[in-house]
Amino acid sequence: MKSLVKAVASSLGVEIRRRTEPSEPNAFELQSRLIKRKDPVIFDVGAFDGETSRIYRQLFPEATIHAFEPFPHSFAAMDRKFLGDKRHHRHQIALSDRGGNATLHCNIGAPTNSLLPTHAVGEQYWGELVKTTATITVQTERLDAFCSQSRVPCIDLLKLDTQGTELAVLRGAGTLFDPRYVAAVFTEILLVPVYEGQANFNEFVSLFYSRGYRLVDVTALIRVNRELVQIDALFA
């Protein structure tokens, strides 16, 4: 969603602010401090065109990265970026709380594509970028099932940007959603209605603390017309 900020400001004529204190480290600096291994296992869930994977590759040249993106056009763009990178594994599936198939709502702004329908008031914040123009059927998989099948014993960093379904991904981790197996989680959290059935902030905090995580920091505070609409949160 971050790549849409300038487009939204231009199309809606609204004021969008991202607050960052001068001394505050950015999100990736915070994550690099948490990860001590030179060869971490990183899951980029909701990878879109691979831009975040590219940043992780720069930070951790020896990392094993599993990137998940169900939308064919975005997946193809990511695939082109990482041709020849044997440590970057690309999966054209959506992680969720169940395996099988699901409907992906394809919106005017591709980074806003979601397994959830756009909320009735979503366009008040993001304009036509969240307007659905088509739907397609995509494959889904649980995180715990994928790790079992792919023999991934632990995850050093789980990055989530799945447009409202982040808690479904975590529930699909089952018993793996534990600091002993998933060391840190970096997730987008929507604070206003954008998608039907999206999780709210209280649900995020309650779930993470019940599993033994703490909130390390919050970054990328995005405001639309002075209202805080979205944040990124790092739990460990």
N, C-alpha and C positions, 0 to 999 in steps of 0.2 A: 504493500500500500504506500510505502514511503515515496516511491517513484511518481506517485500521482499528485503529490502536494502542489507542485508548481502548476500542473495542469488544472487542478481544482481552482486555485487562486485566479487563474486566467479566465476560466470559463464562468465562474460564479461572481467574480468581483468581490470576494470576501477576504477578510484578513485571516491568514493562517500563520501562527507563530510556533516556532520550535525553540523552547527555552533551554539554553545550555550555559551554565555558569562558566566563567573563564577558566577556573581551576578544575572543573569537573572532567574526568576522563570520559572518552566516548565509549560506546557499548562494547566495541571490539577490544579496546584496551583493557576494560574490566574483565572480559572473558579470557584474554591472554594471560592475565595475572592469576586467574583461578586454575588454569590448566598448566600443570607442571611438566607433563610428558612432552617429548619432542615429536612423538608419533601418536597423537591422540586419535580416538575414533569419534568422528563428528557426524551427526545426522542433520541434514538440511531438509526439513520437512516443509513443503510449500516453497520449493526452490525457484519457481518461476523461470527466468532465463539464465539462472546460474550466477548472477552478480554477487550474491552473498557467499556462495561457494568459492568464487574467485578471491574474495577477501580472506576467507579462511585458508585458502591455499597459500596466499602470500604470508599470512601469519604463521602457518604451520606447514612448511614444505613437505614434511614427511607424514602428514596426517592421512588416515584413511577416511574418506568422505563418502557417505551414502546420501544421495540427493533424490528427493521424491517430488515429482511434478506430473499430475495427470493430464493437463491440457496439452494436446498434441503440438500445437504451434510453439508454445513456450518450451516444451520438452525438446523439440527439434533445435531451437535456438541454443539451449543449454548444451545439448549434445555436440553441437558444432564447436562450442568454446572449449570443450574438454577432450576432444579427440586426441588420443595419444597419452592421456593422463591415466595411467594404470591404477592409480590409487583413488580415483574419483569414479564411483559407481553410480550410474544413473538408472532410476526406476520409474517407469511411466505408470505409477499407481498413486492412489490417495490413501494415506494412513487414516484409520478411523477406529471406531470401537467394535467393528464387525468386518469380517471378510466377505467378499462377494462382489456385487455391482451396486453402483449408486448413480444418481443423476447429478451431473455437474452443471451448474447454472453459469453460462458463458455471458459475460457482461461486456459493455462497450469498452470499459477499461479492463483489459485482461488480467492485471494484477489483483482485481477484485473478484475474480471467479471464485465460486464457493459451492460446496455441497448443500448449502442452505439458500433458500430463496431470499431475495432482497426484501428488507422490511419496508413497510409502507412509508416510513419517514426517512429511509436511507438517503434518498436523493436530496433531502434538505441539507445534508452535510457534504455529500460527495457529488451532487449533480447527476448528470446522465451517465457518469462513469460506472455507477452501480446498476444501471438499467440492463436487464437481461434481454438478450437478443436471440438466444438459442439455448438448447439444452442437449447434452450428449451423455451417453452412458460410459462410465469409467470403472475400472477395477479398483476395489478397496481391499485393504489388508490390515490386520491388527499388528501393532508394533511387536508384541511378544511373539506372535507367530512368525513374523518376518525374521526376528533375531534368532529364533530357534532354527528355522529353515536355512538361514545364511550363516549360522554358527558365529553369531556376534555375542560374546559373553558379557560385554559391558559397553557403555556409551559414556565418553568423557563429557560431551556437550550435545544436548538435544535442542536444536533451534526450531521454533514453531512459528509459522506465519501462514495459517490455513483459513483465514477469513471467517472467524467465528466458530470453527470446529476444533480449536486447540484442546479443549477439555475432553472431547471425544477421542482424540489421539492419545491423551494421557490415560484415559480409562482403558483404552485398547492395549496399554502396556502391561496391564495386570500387575503381577507381583514384581515385575521389573521396574515399576515406578517406585523406586526406592533409592536413596543416596548411595547405597552400596553397589548399585548397578548402573544408575544414571546419575552421574556426579553433579551436573549442572544443567539447568533448563533456561533458555533464553526465549521468551515468548512475547508476541504481540497481544495486547489486551484492548478490546474495544470498550469504551465507556459510555457510548450512546448507541441507540438501536440502529444497526446497519443491516443485520440479517435476522430473519425469523429463527428463534430458538438459540441464539448465540448465548454463550456464558457471560455472567457478569463478574465484576471485580471481586465481590465477596466470595463467589464460588471458587474462583482461582485461589485466593488466599487460604480459604478453609481447606481445600484439597491439598495444597502444598504443605501447609503446616501439619495436617493430619498424617502426612507421609514422612515427616522429619526434615523438611526443607525450611529454609529461612529466606526472606526477601533480602537480597544483597544490595540491589540498587534499581532505580527507575531512570530510564533515559528516553530520548526522543519524544518529549511531550508535545503533542500536536493539538493546536487549538483552532477552532473555526469560529470566527466572530466572538473571540474571547472565551468560548466554552471549551474546556478540556475534553477532547473526543477520543483520544487514543494515546497509549503509552507502550513502551517496551519494558519488560520486567525481567530481571535476572535473579533466578532462585538457585541456591546451592545448599 
